[in-house]
Amino acid sequence: MTTPRTPLLVGDGLRKSFGRTQALDGAGLSVSTGEVLAIMGASGSGKSTLLHCLAGIVRPDSGTISYGGADLVGMDDKGRSALRRNEFGFVFQFGQLVPELSCLENVALPLRLTGAKRKPAEAEATEWLARLEVDGLAKRRPGDVSGGQAQRVAVARALVTGPKVVFADEPTGALDSLSGEKVMRMLTEAAREAHAAVVLVTHEPRVAAYADREIVVRDGRTVDRELVA
Ligand SMILES: Nc1ncnc2c1ncn2[C@@H]1O[C@H](COP(=O)(O)OP(=O)(O)OP(=O)(O)O)[C@@H](O)[C@H]1O
């Protein structure tokens, strides 16, 4: 899993301020197809801002981001939304599932948004729920399942469109350690099988242990884990 591969997503010299707070001060990283990369660091160091920049959610003040050779910083909002919808998947800490929809409808939603008809979308969603071992919850609403189950539904939803990159921001942050381990194992196994890269923000070493490689963010700058004493 650690053989060198062609970088898929590369950020370099990224700077971003919110008012007088400098969240990023020259951060950079690269992730390759099929690679699981953990971004670690203390609270407020800039991890989420870095992930949001790389995912095309937040535009950096300066620096470059290349995705498959395309310039993500210079791309217009329409192009960035299309990329997020078609090429990226997202798993956040909590609250990402639509409460009014069933778990099945939640997983089918990204496919529906890309124009798929209800039946094939739900058939695909059913397969993903089964892979994440939550197919028994298909008809339930997110509010009626456990936190760990909801995160596995969220992982199914992130992967259902066959994304090239999955961005996961503290995906186990609201879970007990046992449920967290299960979510991480399933997320990384499913992503590896699908040859998707994973960019994972976490402050927990146990969670980062599922990654192929770790980088650390300190005061808005990135350092390779191997170089950190
Ligand atoms: N939308 C925003 N508006 C104002 N300040 C922000 C915003 N987003 C981030 N910041 C600030 O930028 C800095 C970096 O925040 P960021 O969320 O990226 O850090 P983090 O390492 O992910 O933190 P945590 O582990 O606590 O989630 C912090 O000082 C934060 O308060």
The ligand as a MOL file (V3000), in Angstrom:
LIG
                    3D

  0  0  0     0  0            999 V3000
M  V30 BEGIN CTAB
M  V30 COUNTS 31 33 0 0 0
M  V30 BEGIN ATOM
M  V30 1 N -15.1330 30.1370 9.0180 0
M  V30 2 C -14.2400 30.6000 9.8990 0
M  V30 3 N -14.3420 31.8630 10.3910 0
M  V30 4 C -13.4410 32.3310 11.2600 0
M  V30 5 N -12.3930 31.6300 11.7340 0
M  V30 6 C -12.2450 30.3770 11.2910 0
M  V30 7 C -13.1590 29.8000 10.3700 0
M  V30 8 N -12.7500 28.5240 10.1080 0
M  V30 9 C -11.6330 28.3350 10.8400 0
M  V30 10 N -11.3280 29.4360 11.5500 0
M  V30 11 C -10.1700 29.5970 12.4470 0
M  V30 12 O -9.0190 29.1310 11.7490 0
M  V30 13 C -8.1600 28.3830 12.6160 0
M  V30 14 C -8.0150 26.9690 12.0740 0
M  V30 15 O -9.2770 26.3230 12.1690 0
M  V30 16 P -9.5250 24.8230 11.7020 0
M  V30 17 O -10.9630 24.5020 11.9500 0
M  V30 18 O -9.0060 24.6640 10.3320 0
M  V30 19 O -8.5890 24.0090 12.7020 0
M  V30 20 P -8.6160 22.4630 13.0900 0
M  V30 21 O -7.2000 22.0560 13.2260 0
M  V30 22 O -9.4730 21.7160 12.1470 0
M  V30 23 O -9.3030 22.5190 14.5180 0
M  V30 24 P -10.2020 21.4130 15.2970 0
M  V30 25 O -9.3360 20.1960 15.4810 0
M  V30 26 O -10.5160 22.0740 16.5940 0
M  V30 27 O -11.4160 21.1680 14.4520 0
M  V30 28 C -8.8190 28.4480 14.0000 0
M  V30 29 O -8.2210 29.5110 14.7220 0
M  V30 30 C -10.2570 28.7310 13.6940 0
M  V30 31 O -10.8730 29.4100 14.7630 0
M  V30 END ATOM
M  V30 BEGIN BOND
M  V30 1 1 1 2
M  V30 2 1 2 3
M  V30 3 2 2 7
M  V30 4 2 3 4
M  V30 5 1 4 5
M  V30 6 2 5 6
M  V30 7 1 6 7
M  V30 8 1 6 10
M  V30 9 1 7 8
M  V30 10 2 8 9
M  V30 11 1 9 10
M  V30 12 1 10 11
M  V30 13 1 11 12
M  V30 14 1 11 30
M  V30 15 1 12 13
M  V30 16 1 13 14
M  V30 17 1 13 28
M  V30 18 1 14 15
M  V30 19 1 15 16
M  V30 20 2 16 17
M  V30 21 1 16 18
M  V30 22 1 16 19
M  V30 23 1 19 20
M  V30 24 2 20 21
M  V30 25 1 20 22
M  V30 26 1 20 23
M  V30 27 1 23 24
M  V30 28 2 24 25
M  V30 29 1 24 26
M  V30 30 1 24 27
M  V30 31 1 28 29
M  V30 32 1 28 30
M  V30 33 1 30 31
M  V30 END BOND
M  V30 END CTAB
M  END
